[in-house]
Amino acid sequence: MQQGAPGDGWPWLVSLPLFLAVLPAITLSGVPDAEADAAAGKRSFAVRFGLRAAFDLALVCTLAAAVFALAVALLLPALRAGFLALAGIAALHAVWLLPALLRERRRPGARRIDGLMVRALSYIPWFALVPILALAFGAGGGHSVP
């Protein structure tokens, strides 16, 4: 990464799944305080677009993170093993996270969502840990990263 040109597309492609994995937790963090934030003039996503939209964005980003991890595996052979593992783990975690998102999406009003936040926050580390471990232990199939 340190020797590539700033315009290279692969670092952006590799970081996209992590970016998408972070968005659900960031978006959901505004749910408990939405009413107080609105009263104080804060314009969080949950205030600006509503709680249902916050849950919808979290749902879409959770799924998209796993899908884009699979896309990276297919597009970059040097990272295939790590990102295939990541896509599988992310899909399993999403199976745990998505029902909770759907359940909370149906409930009205700002409220504490501690359990859901634990699920959303614990989704993030997979997107850094698995690819790094795969590269560290040579799961890239002997290919160097571009």
Steps between C-alpha positions, in 0.01 A plus 500: 500500500785739574650477154181540294377813329223704669269433207527119524157349541586185693552663846156657467351168393663317791383760753139518375377193695644644823337837431164330444542291816555812712194689371232292679648568845557868428148543367337304782687699766263788426184301575496523883557877497288592199235694693754687714717567194203641309409725795860623519517569127743217419459357154606136536390253235227369732368854555529616141352192332318323783553186704362266236746636244784452751406134538460464122849642440643266764330203329627591154855570618518176699413301189713713269810455717485122463422523127789739435737274697405223256550740207853584621575128523388451141673810360836481679656152485779601740240561770260221405547268799473773761198666347321170432542419869383849586191470279408173669548633853319823413207303359475297822518814713238665279266205564529593870475878447226533236209351697572738788509794257168394348342456843615844622401661169135422575504664843412872517686775683850566627617237747800316635628235263798368697479140378467609139796735539712210629408298192571792265829597665624140512445478122777752434817320624452210257564739211844593630606185685427229244676661199802597712533148641465352153780720368716441808475122468546492125146413399544715191608195301855627448387803306613844598252778557506751209 
